[in-house]
Amino acid sequence: MKNLIYTLGILLLLQNCGGGGSTKTAEVDAASNVAVVQGEAPIYQGDSALAKSKALKDAKLNAVRKIIGEQITQKTGVADGQSLGSKLYGKTDAFVKNYEILGEENFKLNTQPMLRLTVRCEVELTRLSTAVDQLLDDVGNPRMVVLVGGTIGSKTLKLGDPKNQAEAELSEALRSRGNKIVSSNQISKLMKQNPSLQNLSLDEIESGSPLVEVAQQAGAEVLVIAYVSSKDQGKVKLPDGKVMDILSSAVTGPYKMIQLWGDGKVFGSGSSEGRGADLTMDVAREKAIQDWAKLVGGKAGKQIKEEWFKLTEENTVILKFAGLPAEEAISFRDDLIEFTSVKQINERKSDEKASEWELTYPGKESMFSEELSYKKDRGFRYIGKYDLAIVSSKRGEVVLNFSGK
């Protein structure tokens, strides 16, 4: 699921916040804004006060996450409402107005001392509901790059050309429906760095295409790309056979919508035909372009809205890491499934010097990286033996390094 989604700003997707079982023990009472949850934190160098503060923060986050997830699921029907709501998890103190610590327990994870708190949290439901509504509007509205090529009359339309009328019309059609569009000036500057990209055909736009990289550089989450051609119809004929001194033209063209993270999948496509008429053929073509853009804007905008939540739930993230022997890597794999939003792992290569896994994850690589950063010292079995460092996170790939303590 940006820019899912997407853009989505930065989402901290936390499927199972805290250590073992903290989310599974969460309970919400009949008031729907009170949750009894657990929070956990490691005790480093005997600092119990710091551990208690972190465990309390973890518990508050679990309470907010639980109630946010239920609200999003009710409002959208998306199964993974907790993950979609993770952009709000950094605001736990603003949402939790009262809390009470019900229990405190010390335990060990491998050799690492841990603290677990059981906390009753009361959430400010009205404020939270308003924030959820704003979030859903943002998540369902990814940032787009719009490119249109083709031929109108004898004129060739180049991708990213500021004088490209079809591109401007489609951008405006999408923008008028509330979609966020990357400015044409920004795209033109990026395209000038590689002018040959302006002449690519629709069939050449796939994952790994330089044009996809341009859209990614612009900070977009979706690329909408289309190709159009015009067919002049001549003078307009009325049903009674009378010929009018009005010229008509038709503009036809297919379009694709490409996800700009992970595998860069094509998640929607279609085609439309627009028509226009005027005393001159040039103006008739312009009106046909406007009609085509209006039709495509409606179709594409609707497809994006309908599909975006699904995309944020089933993204592919490539995880590369080094420093874990085989046995520890197996435990790390199980921990990712148990304690994070990762849904599935395909091990492309596993080696202590260089491992590469393909993760199914509800969000972009930046979201996975943020979640791992937050939870890397909570619950994972390598705690006490290894330190985890996030080396990089970009374009669908996260690189980690483990070092022994």
N, C-alpha and C positions, 0 to 999 in steps of 0.2 A: 502495500500500500502504500509528498509529498506533499512544488513544486511540491505524500504521499507523499499528501500526500502530501511533495512538493511538494518561500515557497511554502511548503508547510511551515515556513520558518524552520527551527531545529526541534525535532521531536525526540524526546527521551523515552523510547518504547520499553516499558517495564512489565513484562508478562507476569513475572513472579518476583516482586521486589523483596529484598531481604534474604535471609538465610532459609534453611530447610523448613518448609511448611508454613512460613509466615503468612502467605496469602491463602493457603488452604484452611487456616483456622479462622479466617475473617468471618465475622457474623454481623449482619445488619438487622437492627430491631424494627419493630412495626412503624416507628416514626420515619423510617427511610433516610434519616440524616445522621444516625448514630451507628457507629461500627465498633466492634470489639476486635482488635487486631493484635498481631505480634510484630515486634521490630527487633532486629539483631545487629550486633556490631562486634568486631574483634577488640580485645583488650590488649593494647600494645604497651609494653614496658610498665605494666601494672597500673596504667592510668584508667581507673574505673570511672572517674567522673566524665572524661572525654568519651569513653565507650557508651556511657548512659545517655549522654547528649546525642550521640549518633544513632543509638538504638531508638530513642524517642522520635527523632526525625524520620527514621525508617518506618516506624509505626504510623506516624501521621500520614506519611506518603501512602502507605498501604490502605489507610482508611479512605483518603481522597481518591485513590486509584479505584477502589472497589465501587464507590458511589458514582464516580465519573463514568466508569465502564457500564454500569447499569443504565444511566441516563442516555448515553450514546446508543446503546443497543436498543433502547425503547424508541428513540427518535429516528434511527436510521435503519434498524433491522440488521446492521452489521454484527457478525458474531464476535469479532474481536474488538469490542468497544473500549476495553481497557488500554489496548495498544494505541488506538487512535487518540485517546485522551491524554497521552503522555506529555504533550506539549505543555499541559497545565500543571504537571507534577512539581515543577519548581516553585509553585505558589502555595505550597501546603500551609504555611503559617497564616496566609491571608484567608484560607478557607476553613481551617480548624479553629473554632472560636473557644472551645473548652475541651479539656482532656483530663483523664484520671488514670494513674498507673495502678493496675489491679494486681500485678505480680511481677517478680524479678527472679531470674534464674541464671546461674553460671554453668557453662558446659565447655567441652573441648571439641574442636574440629581438627582431627589429626592431633597435632601437638599445640595448636593455637587456642589460647583461652578466648572464650566468647561470652557475650552477655545477651540474654533474651528478655525483653519486656513484653508484658501483656497490658494493653492500653485501651481504655474506652475513649473514643474520640467523637465529638459532636461537630458536625460540619455545617457551615453557613450555606444552606441549600439554595436560597434565592441568588446569592452572588455566584455560586457554582453553576447554576443553571444558565445564567446569563453568559458566563464565560464559555460554557459548552456550546451554546448557540453561535457565539462568535467564532469559536474554533471550527465548527462544522462548516460554516460559510467559507472559511479560509481553506480547510482541508479539501473541500469539494471544488475548489477553484484554483487549479495549478497555474503557474506562470508559463506562457506559451511563446514560442517563436513561430511566426507565420511566413511561409515562403510559397510563392506561386510562379511557375514558369509556363512556357508554351508559346503559341503564335496567335496573334489577333490580326486578321487581315494580312498585311505584309510585314507587320511589326513583330519582332521576337522579344518575348518577355524574359528578362534575365533575373535569376533568383537574387533577392537582396538589393535590387536596383531601386533607389529612392523614387524613380519616375514610373515604377511599375504600378499601374492603376489597379490591376486585379489583386495584387498583394495588399494594397492600401484598402480596397473595398472589403476584402475578406477579413482583414484585421479589424476594421471598423464594425463589421457585422458581428464579430465575436465580442468585441469590446462593448458594444451596445447591449449585450446580454449579460454584462457584468464580469466577463472574463478578463484576466490580467494578461496583457500583451507586452512583450519586450519591444522597445521603441525601434522603429525602422532605422534610425540613425546609428544606433548601437550595432545592429546587424550589418548595415552597410560597411561600417569600419572594419568589422571582423572579416567580411567577405572580400574586401580589397586586399587582404593579406594573401589570399589565394583565389584570384579571379577565375581560374578554371572551374571552380565549384559552381559558378553561376550557370553552367551549361549541363549539369548532371541531369539524367532522366529519372523518372519516378522509380524505375526498377533498380536503379543503382543506390537507392537510399536504404541501407541496411545497417545492422549493428556494426560498429567499427568504421563506418563511413566518415570521412573528414567533415562532411556537412553536419553530421550528428554531433561531432566534436565542437563545431562552431556554435551550435545551439546550446551545448552544455556550457561552453565558455561564457555565453551570455547569461547564464544563471537560470535558464528555463528548465522546466520539468517535463514539458511536452513539446514536440515539434509537429506542427500541422503543415503538411506540404501537399501541393496540388499542381496539376498541369492542365492548361486549358487550350482550346482551339476554337476558332470561330468559323461559322458557315453562313455566308450571306444568302438571304432568302429572296432578294429582289423586292419588287413592289408588292404591297399587301393586296390580297384578293379577298373580297367580301363573299359571304355565302351565296349571294345571287350572281356571282361571277364578275361583278364590277371590279375593275382594277383602280386602286387609289394611288395618288402620287406620294405615297409614304413607303420608305424602304425599311425592310426588317432584317434582323440578323439573329443567329442563335450562337450561344457560347456553351460548350460542353466540356466537362473535365472531371477526372477522378481525383480523389484526395486520400491521404493516409494520415494517421495519427500515431506518433512514435513516442514511447516512454523513454525518457532520457536518463534513466539510472539503471543499474544492474545490467541485464542482458540487452537493453534497448529494444524491447519487443514492439512490433506493430500491434496495437490493441484496438484499432478501429479503421474502417475504410468505407468508401462509398463513391457515388458519382451523381452529378446533377446537371441539368440543362437550363440555362437562363435565356430569356428572349427579350428583345428590345426593338422598338420601331421609332423612326424619326424621318424628317425630310432629307437628312444626309446619312450616308452609311457610317461615317465615323461616329456620329452621335448614337446611331442605332446600336453599334457595337458596344459603346460605352454603357448604354442602358442594359444591354444583354449581360455585360460583365457584372453590373450592379445586381441584376436579378439572380444570376448564378451565385454571387457571393452571399446574398441574403439567404438563399436556399441552403447552401453549404454551411453557412454560419449557424443556422438553426439545427441542422442535422448533427454537425460535429460537436456543437456546444452541448446538445442533449446527450450524445454518446459519452462525452467526457464526464459529464455529471453523473451519469448512470454507472459508469465503469470505474470511477476513480477510487471509491472505497474498496472495491475488489482488488485493484492493483496494489493498494497499500497493505493488503493482507497477504499477498503472495509474491513478494519480490525475491530476486536472486542476489545474494551478496557473496563475493569471493573472499574467503578468509585465508590469509597466508601467515604462517608463524614458524618460528624456530626456537630450539632450546628445550623442548620437552621430549624425554624418552618415550618409547612406545606405550608403556604401561600408564604413564601419567597422561599421555595424549588421549587414551581411551577414557580415563576418568574425566578429563576436560570436556570431551565430546558429550558424555552423559550429563555433566554439569550444565552445559549450554542448553541442552534440551529441558532440563529440570528447572533451572533458575532464571532463564532468560526467555525472550519472546521467540527464539529460534524454533521453527516447527519441524524442520527436517535437515539432515546433513548427508551430503554425498561426498565421500572421501576420494578426491581425485588423486592425491598422493600424500602419504604419511611417512615422514622421515624426521629424525631429530634435527637435522640440519636445515630441512626445508619441507614443510607440510603445506598442502593446499586443499582446502575444503570448499564445497559449494553449499551455501546455507539458503534455506527457504525462510524468509524473514518478512514481517509486516512493516516494511519501511525501507528507506534508503540506507546506504552504508554509514552515513553520518549519524543516523539514529541508533544503529547497532553499536557504533563506536561510543556514543554517549552513554548508552545503557551499560556497556561493558566497563567503561570508565567509572561509572557510579558503583557498580556491583562487583568489581574485581577483587575486593577484599571482604566480600560477604558471602559465605557459604561454599565457595569453590574449594575443592579438595587439595589444590596445590598450595593453599595458604599455609605458611609456616616453612615451606620448602623452596618456593620460587617467587620472584617478583615478576609482574607482568607490566610491560611497557607498550603503549600504542605508538607505533612508529609512524604510520600514515593512515589516512582515510580519505579516499577520493574515487570518483567515477566507478562506483560499484565494488570497490576493493578495500579491504582493511588488512593492514600488515601489523603483526604483533611480534614481540620478542620476549622470551622468558629467560631469566637468569637466576642461578641458584643463590640462595641467601647465605 
